[in-house]
Amino acid sequence: MTERETRAGEDLPQARTAAEVKAAVSGFLKEFKGFQDEVKSTLKQQEERLTMLNAKTMTYGRPALSAQTDAGAPHQKAFDAYLRSGDDDGLRGLVLEGKAMSSAVAADGGYLVDPQTADRIRSMLFATSSLRSIANVVQVEATSFDVIVDRSEVGSGWATEAASTTETATPVIERISIKLHELAAMPKASQRLLDDSAFDVEGWLAEKIATRFIRAEAAAFINGDGVDKPKGILLPAKVANASWTWGSLGYIPTGAAADFAATNAVDCIVNLVYALGADYRANAAFVMNSKTVGAVRKMKDADGRFMWSDGLAANEPARLMGYPVLVSEDMPDVGANTYPIAFGDFRAAYTIAERPDLRILRDPFSAKPNVLFYANKRVGGDITDYSAIKLLKVAVS
């Protein structure tokens, strides 16, 4: 055997091994490609199936969730249906803010107003010229609200190291209970108007309810006698400020029997301001009606300067001697023995307690063809600090 034949025989196994490896790799690649095709086919089938399910859900099921959550929408839609047609199915069993809604109109007196309408009514009440805008307002869940008042300061004194310490006076504590009363309004609308889908029934109802509530509240917070209504700021006994005691209101006279004094008329206003304690003057305000405003804004000091100044910005109240003025038409006119002006820190002096819920009862029968909406809430008010208010009395002394 020649040398070339010997080398060829030695290279034959190596060539056979390379061919086998190449064939194996080729087979693996072919199988892997088949696996890839199978995976792609499966994914495509799954995608088509999900697309079909989504289409069915949009057509027959619930619509896609909105990007912005509207927590009050279910109740608002149900409430709208109740106002327009009396359909209360959507309100029955509805849970709002952790409280189950009423299921019996006759038993509970109606359904709770939806949150948006309730907030709109509440904002209108605070935005008006009512004592509510400057008083202390609290929300309660009970039928009354108790205020604990400390009528005196804790006694104190100087002590020395050797001498015995004398006993100091103890504070006088008093409880004032503010009873909540029912405040009601009953606007009406025709059924034809309610059937009009373009009619904003919630907005109309909020405005009507707020308007009636504002008038009733404003009158009661000034002149209420406490009988089925709040106690007003003019209800307590009035005494000359020099003789003032707790439970009464101190007054300053104008110096004339039936009007302001003919000369130095502004003096009584100055005396009224400084009759109030310094601690209360920092947050004090005047309360008077428009006729009294017309008389007071003409007053000048000894140098001929007007004591009245209008607000410098929008929605800023006018000021008298630097203090804001609330115009309340329920305050009495200037006349003999009347009290046309109140001055005080009303946030400390007067507390308004109310329940946060507002209820509506729909009555389509009592005023046909109109529909009545009976709205009611519970509110009360009373003086909680008698030293925080002073009055101006039209009298010589």
Backbone torsions as a table, in degrees:
resi	resn	phi	psi	omega
1	MET	NA	132.4	-178.0
2	THR	-76.5	168.7	-178.5
3	GLU	-65.6	-36.8	179.0
4	ARG	-65.1	-42.8	-179.9
5	GLU	-63.6	-36.0	179.7
6	THR	-65.8	-41.7	-179.9
7	ARG	-67.8	-36.8	178.8
8	ALA	-64.3	-38.3	178.7
9	GLY	-67.7	-34.3	179.7
10	GLU	-71.6	-31.5	-178.4
11	ASP	-80.0	-13.9	-175.3
12	LEU	-63.3	-45.2	178.7
13	PRO	-62.9	-37.6	-179.7
14	GLN	-64.9	-41.9	178.3
15	ALA	-63.8	-40.4	179.0
16	ARG	-64.1	-39.4	-179.5
17	THR	-65.6	-42.8	178.8
18	ALA	-62.2	-38.5	179.4
19	ALA	-66.5	-39.1	-179.9
20	GLU	-66.8	-41.1	179.1
21	VAL	-63.6	-43.1	-179.8
22	LYS	-61.3	-41.1	-180.0
23	ALA	-66.7	-38.5	-179.5
24	ALA	-65.7	-43.6	179.7
25	VAL	-63.8	-41.0	179.1
26	SER	-62.1	-39.7	178.6
27	GLY	-67.1	-38.9	179.5
28	PHE	-63.9	-44.2	179.9
29	LEU	-62.7	-36.6	179.7
30	LYS	-66.4	-43.9	178.9
31	GLU	-65.5	-38.9	179.8
32	PHE	-64.5	-39.4	177.8
33	LYS	-63.8	-39.8	177.1
34	GLY	-62.5	-38.3	178.1
35	PHE	-64.3	-41.7	178.3
36	GLN	-62.1	-42.7	179.2
37	ASP	-62.4	-38.3	-179.7
38	GLU	-66.6	-42.0	178.5
39	VAL	-63.8	-44.6	178.8
40	LYS	-60.5	-40.3	179.3
41	SER	-64.3	-42.3	179.7
42	THR	-64.5	-44.0	179.1
43	LEU	-62.8	-38.9	178.9
44	LYS	-64.2	-41.9	177.9
45	GLN	-62.7	-42.5	179.1
46	GLN	-64.1	-40.2	179.0
47	GLU	-63.7	-43.7	178.3
48	GLU	-62.9	-38.1	-179.7
49	ARG	-67.2	-42.6	178.1
50	LEU	-64.2	-39.4	178.0
51	THR	-61.8	-41.8	179.9
52	MET	-66.1	-40.8	179.6
53	LEU	-66.0	-40.9	178.5
54	ASN	-63.2	-39.5	178.9
55	ALA	-63.6	-40.4	179.1
56	LYS	-67.2	-38.4	-179.6
57	THR	-64.5	-42.1	179.6
58	MET	-67.2	-31.9	-176.0
59	THR	-83.7	-45.6	-172.3
60	TYR	-109.5	-16.8	-174.5
61	GLY	-107.1	-154.4	-178.8
62	ARG	-77.6	144.3	178.2
63	PRO	-71.0	165.2	-179.8
64	ALA	-62.8	147.4	180.0
65	LEU	-66.9	143.4	177.7
66	SER	-72.7	156.8	-178.0
67	ALA	-70.0	-23.7	-178.1
68	GLN	-118.4	126.4	-177.5
69	THR	-73.5	133.3	176.1
70	ASP	-118.9	93.3	-172.5
71	ALA	-66.1	-29.7	-175.8
72	GLY	-90.0	-4.2	-174.3
73	ALA	-59.8	-47.2	-178.8
74	PRO	-58.1	-45.0	-179.7
75	HIS	-70.2	-36.4	-179.3
76	GLN	-64.8	-41.4	178.7
77	LYS	-66.4	-41.9	178.9
78	ALA	-66.2	-38.7	179.3
79	PHE	-66.8	-38.9	177.7
80	ASP	-62.3	-41.9	178.3
81	ALA	-63.6	-38.0	179.6
82	TYR	-66.5	-42.2	-178.8
83	LEU	-67.0	-40.0	-174.7
84	ARG	-77.1	-42.9	-172.0
85	SER	-127.1	-4.9	-177.0
86	GLY	82.6	6.9	179.4
87	ASP	-75.0	107.8	-177.5
88	ASP	-107.1	13.8	179.5
89	ASP	-60.9	-38.8	-178.5
90	GLY	-69.4	-23.4	-179.0
91	LEU	-85.8	-25.9	-177.1
92	ARG	-68.5	124.9	177.7
93	GLY	80.1	-1.9	-179.3
94	LEU	-71.0	135.4	-179.5
95	VAL	-104.8	127.4	-179.0
96	LEU	-129.2	118.7	177.5
97	GLU	55.2	40.6	174.5
98	GLY	82.5	1.7	-178.8
99	LYS	-117.4	129.7	178.2
100	ALA	-70.3	135.2	179.7
101	MET	-72.5	157.3	178.4
102	SER	-62.1	143.8	178.2
103	SER	-112.3	-4.2	-179.2
104	ALA	-133.7	112.5	-178.4
105	VAL	-63.6	-44.6	-176.1
106	ALA	-63.8	-35.8	-175.9
107	ALA	-76.9	-43.0	-172.9
108	ASP	-104.2	-2.3	175.3
109	GLY	80.6	23.3	176.2
110	GLY	122.8	-174.0	-178.6
111	TYR	-109.7	151.5	177.9
112	LEU	-65.8	139.0	176.7
113	VAL	-67.9	145.4	-179.6
114	ASP	-64.0	153.4	-173.2
115	PRO	-56.7	-40.1	-177.5
116	GLN	-63.7	-44.2	179.7
117	THR	-67.2	-40.7	178.9
118	ALA	-62.0	-42.6	178.4
119	ASP	-65.1	-36.4	179.5
120	ARG	-66.4	-42.3	178.0
121	ILE	-64.2	-43.7	-178.6
122	ARG	-63.0	-40.5	-179.9
123	SER	-67.8	-34.6	177.7
124	MET	-68.0	-36.3	178.9
125	LEU	-64.5	-39.2	-178.1
126	PHE	-77.6	-22.8	-174.5
127	ALA	-85.4	-4.7	-174.8
128	THR	-96.4	170.4	179.5
129	SER	-81.1	69.9	178.7
130	SER	-124.4	156.5	178.3
131	LEU	-58.8	-21.1	178.2
132	ARG	-57.1	-33.0	-175.7
133	SER	-71.6	-16.7	-179.9
134	ILE	-123.9	-3.0	-178.9
135	ALA	-91.7	176.2	175.8
136	ASN	-88.4	119.1	-176.8
137	VAL	-114.2	125.9	179.1
138	VAL	-126.3	149.8	177.1
139	GLN	-109.8	131.4	-176.4
140	VAL	-130.9	161.7	177.9
141	GLU	-105.6	-4.5	-176.9
142	ALA	-96.5	-177.1	179.4
143	THR	-90.9	-4.6	176.8
144	SER	-153.5	165.5	-179.9
145	PHE	-133.5	125.1	-178.0
146	ASP	-100.4	133.1	177.6
147	VAL	-115.9	126.0	177.5
148	ILE	-94.4	121.0	-175.0
149	VAL	-114.0	129.0	173.6
150	ASP	-94.7	106.0	-173.2
151	ARG	-80.5	-10.6	-177.8
152	SER	-144.2	164.2	178.4
153	GLU	-86.5	151.3	175.0
154	VAL	-65.8	132.0	-177.8
155	GLY	-63.9	150.4	179.3
156	SER	-150.1	166.6	179.4
157	GLY	-171.0	170.6	179.5
158	TRP	-87.5	142.9	-180.0
159	ALA	-127.0	149.8	175.7
160	THR	-113.0	167.6	-176.0
161	GLU	-68.3	-36.3	-173.9
162	ALA	-94.6	-38.3	-174.4
163	ALA	-74.6	151.7	178.0
164	SER	-74.8	151.7	-178.8
165	THR	-92.1	127.5	179.6
166	THR	-78.9	153.4	-179.2
167	GLU	-70.6	133.2	179.5
168	THR	-94.2	162.9	-179.0
169	ALA	-69.7	148.0	177.9
170	THR	-96.9	150.8	-178.9
171	PRO	-69.7	153.5	177.3
172	VAL	-99.2	118.1	-177.6
173	ILE	-104.4	135.2	178.9
174	GLU	-134.9	142.6	177.6
175	ARG	-105.3	127.8	175.5
176	ILE	-113.6	121.0	-178.4
177	SER	-101.7	121.7	179.8
178	ILE	-100.7	111.8	-179.7
179	LYS	-82.9	139.1	178.7
180	LEU	-90.7	134.3	-179.9
181	HIS	-117.0	158.9	-177.8
182	GLU	-84.8	124.7	176.1
183	LEU	-108.8	126.3	-173.3
184	ALA	-127.8	153.7	173.5
185	ALA	-142.4	150.0	-177.2
186	MET	-141.6	73.5	175.1
187	PRO	-72.5	162.3	179.3
188	LYS	-137.5	153.5	178.3
189	ALA	-145.0	153.3	178.4
190	SER	-75.0	150.1	179.3
191	GLN	-65.0	-32.9	178.2
192	ARG	-62.7	-39.4	177.8
193	LEU	-66.8	-38.6	179.1
194	LEU	-68.1	-29.5	179.7
195	ASP	-73.1	-16.7	179.9
196	ASP	-76.3	114.4	-175.9
197	SER	-65.4	-22.4	-179.8
198	ALA	-78.9	-11.3	-178.6
199	PHE	-78.9	123.6	179.9
200	ASP	-81.4	87.0	-174.2
201	VAL	-68.4	-36.6	180.0
202	GLU	-67.2	-43.4	178.8
203	GLY	-64.2	-42.6	177.9
204	TRP	-61.8	-44.8	-178.3
205	LEU	-65.2	-41.7	179.6
206	ALA	-60.6	-43.4	-178.8
207	GLU	-66.2	-43.4	-179.3
208	LYS	-65.3	-45.0	-179.7
209	ILE	-64.1	-46.9	-178.0
210	ALA	-61.4	-40.6	-179.7
211	THR	-60.7	-44.5	-179.9
212	ARG	-71.3	-38.1	177.7
213	PHE	-64.6	-41.1	-178.3
214	ILE	-59.8	-47.1	-178.3
215	ARG	-63.8	-44.8	-178.1
216	ALA	-68.3	-44.0	179.9
217	GLU	-63.4	-47.9	-176.1
218	ALA	-58.2	-41.8	179.1
219	ALA	-67.4	-42.0	-177.3
220	ALA	-69.7	-37.5	-178.7
221	PHE	-67.4	-19.1	178.1
222	ILE	-99.0	-50.2	-171.5
223	ASN	-118.9	9.1	-177.7
224	GLY	-60.3	142.4	-178.3
225	ASP	-100.2	1.8	178.8
226	GLY	85.0	-4.1	179.0
227	VAL	-94.1	104.6	-177.1
228	ASP	58.0	23.3	177.2
229	LYS	-159.6	164.9	177.9
230	PRO	-62.8	162.6	174.5
231	LYS	-89.8	127.7	-176.8
232	GLY	-83.4	169.2	-178.0
233	ILE	-72.1	-18.6	-179.9
234	LEU	-95.9	7.3	-177.1
235	LEU	-75.8	-41.9	-175.3
236	PRO	-62.6	165.0	175.7
237	ALA	-63.9	145.8	179.4
238	LYS	-112.3	135.3	179.2
239	VAL	-135.2	158.2	174.6
240	ALA	-56.7	140.0	-172.6
241	ASN	-58.8	-29.5	178.8
242	ALA	-65.9	-22.3	-178.3
243	SER	-108.4	17.5	-173.9
244	TRP	-64.2	137.8	172.2
245	THR	-135.5	161.6	179.9
246	TRP	-59.3	137.7	-178.6
247	GLY	100.2	-8.6	177.7
248	SER	-127.0	171.2	178.0
249	LEU	-115.3	131.9	178.6
250	GLY	-83.0	143.9	179.9
251	TYR	-126.3	158.0	175.0
252	ILE	-117.0	129.4	-179.1
253	PRO	-78.6	156.4	178.0
254	THR	-79.5	-22.8	-178.0
255	GLY	95.6	1.0	176.8
256	ALA	-136.3	154.1	-171.6
257	ALA	-69.2	-37.4	-173.8
258	ALA	-134.1	11.8	-176.9
259	ASP	-161.7	-173.2	170.4
260	PHE	-74.4	157.2	-179.5
261	ALA	-61.0	146.9	-177.6
262	ALA	-67.3	-34.1	178.0
263	THR	-119.1	144.6	-179.5
264	ASN	52.7	46.6	-177.1
265	ALA	-61.0	-27.7	-176.0
266	VAL	-73.8	-14.2	-177.0
267	ASP	-59.0	-37.6	-178.4
268	CYS	-66.9	-31.1	176.9
269	ILE	-68.2	-42.0	178.2
270	VAL	-62.9	-44.2	178.8
271	ASN	-62.6	-37.1	179.3
272	LEU	-63.4	-43.6	-178.8
273	VAL	-61.5	-44.8	-174.4
274	TYR	-87.6	-0.5	170.0
275	ALA	-75.9	-22.5	178.4
276	LEU	-82.3	141.5	-179.8
277	GLY	-59.6	150.0	-176.9
278	ALA	-61.5	-33.6	179.9
279	ASP	-64.1	-29.8	-178.8
280	TYR	-88.7	-26.8	-175.5
281	ARG	-63.1	-28.8	-177.2
282	ALA	-59.4	-32.2	-178.4
283	ASN	-118.3	24.5	-173.5
284	ALA	-83.8	163.0	178.4
285	ALA	-151.4	156.0	173.8
286	PHE	-92.2	149.2	172.6
287	VAL	-131.2	124.6	-179.9
288	MET	-160.0	165.8	179.1
289	ASN	-92.5	178.7	-172.9
290	SER	-66.0	-36.3	179.7
291	LYS	-64.7	-40.9	178.4
292	THR	-67.0	-38.4	176.4
293	VAL	-57.8	-42.2	-179.7
294	GLY	-60.5	-32.3	179.0
295	ALA	-82.1	-40.6	-174.4
296	VAL	-71.3	-36.3	-175.3
297	ARG	-70.1	-7.8	175.4
298	LYS	-88.6	-10.2	-174.9
299	MET	-72.2	142.4	178.7
300	LYS	-127.2	157.1	176.3
301	ASP	-84.7	-174.1	-176.1
302	ALA	-63.7	-23.0	179.7
303	ASP	-94.3	7.4	177.3
304	GLY	83.7	11.5	179.6
305	ARG	-91.0	137.6	178.6
306	PHE	-68.3	138.6	178.5
307	MET	-82.2	-15.3	-177.5
308	TRP	-97.3	139.6	174.6
309	SER	-139.4	133.6	179.2
310	ASP	-76.4	158.6	179.0
311	GLY	-62.2	140.1	-177.9
312	LEU	-85.3	-16.8	-178.7
313	ALA	-129.0	164.5	179.3
314	ALA	-61.7	137.5	178.5
315	ASN	67.2	9.2	175.2
316	GLU	-89.5	131.1	-176.3
317	PRO	-69.7	155.8	172.7
318	ALA	-68.1	161.8	-176.5
319	ARG	-130.2	143.8	175.7
320	LEU	-123.1	118.1	-175.1
321	MET	57.0	29.6	178.0
322	GLY	89.1	-4.8	-178.9
323	TYR	-103.7	140.4	-179.0
324	PRO	-64.3	151.9	-179.1
325	VAL	-118.3	124.7	173.6
326	LEU	-99.9	120.9	-179.9
327	VAL	-88.6	111.7	178.9
328	SER	-121.8	114.9	-175.7
329	GLU	-70.1	-7.6	179.0
330	ASP	-86.5	-8.1	173.5
331	MET	-70.6	146.9	-177.7
332	PRO	-68.0	156.9	175.1
333	ASP	-75.4	165.4	174.3
334	VAL	-69.0	121.3	-179.0
335	GLY	-167.8	170.7	-176.3
336	ALA	-58.2	127.2	175.4
337	ASN	61.9	23.8	175.1
338	THR	-98.0	168.5	-179.5
339	TYR	-122.6	79.9	-171.4
340	PRO	-78.1	-16.8	-176.6
341	ILE	-130.3	132.6	171.5
342	ALA	-116.9	141.3	-179.8
343	PHE	-135.4	127.7	-179.7
344	GLY	177.0	176.6	172.8
345	ASP	-92.4	92.5	-171.4
346	PHE	-74.3	-19.5	175.6
347	ARG	-68.7	-31.1	175.1
348	ALA	-87.6	-30.0	-171.5
349	ALA	-84.1	-35.1	-170.1
350	TYR	-130.8	131.8	-179.6
351	THR	-117.8	130.2	175.1
352	ILE	-108.5	122.5	178.5
353	ALA	-112.6	136.7	-178.4
354	GLU	-149.8	153.9	171.9
355	ARG	-85.5	141.1	-175.8
356	PRO	-72.7	-19.9	-174.6
357	ASP	-84.2	145.1	177.1
358	LEU	-127.8	129.2	-175.0
359	ARG	-114.0	149.5	179.6
360	ILE	-127.9	132.0	174.4
361	LEU	-120.4	124.1	-177.6
362	ARG	-91.0	127.9	-179.1
363	ASP	-126.2	100.7	-179.7
364	PRO	-91.1	5.5	-171.0
365	PHE	-108.4	-34.0	-170.2
366	SER	-73.4	-23.5	-175.4
367	ALA	-135.1	44.9	179.7
368	LYS	-55.2	141.8	3.3
369	PRO	-86.0	12.4	179.6
370	ASN	-89.1	159.8	177.4
371	VAL	-112.7	126.9	178.3
372	LEU	-92.2	142.9	175.3
373	PHE	-120.8	108.3	-179.0
374	TYR	-90.9	110.3	-179.6
375	ALA	-109.3	136.7	179.0
376	ASN	-145.0	148.9	174.7
377	LYS	-144.1	171.1	-178.6
378	ARG	-118.3	129.7	-177.3
379	VAL	-148.9	148.1	177.6
380	GLY	-144.8	164.5	179.6
381	GLY	-159.9	150.6	179.0
382	ASP	-165.7	159.0	175.1
383	ILE	-73.0	131.7	179.4
384	THR	-115.0	-7.8	174.8
385	ASP	-147.0	101.5	-175.1
386	TYR	-71.9	-17.9	-179.9
387	SER	-83.9	-5.2	-175.6
388	ALA	-95.3	2.8	179.6
389	ILE	-131.1	137.1	170.6
390	LYS	-127.8	148.1	-177.1
391	LEU	-117.1	154.0	172.3
392	LEU	-104.0	123.7	-179.9
393	LYS	-107.5	135.1	177.1
394	VAL	-82.5	96.1	-177.8
395	ALA	-165.5	161.6	179.1
396	VAL	-67.9	-41.7	-179.8
397	SER	-151.5	NA	NA
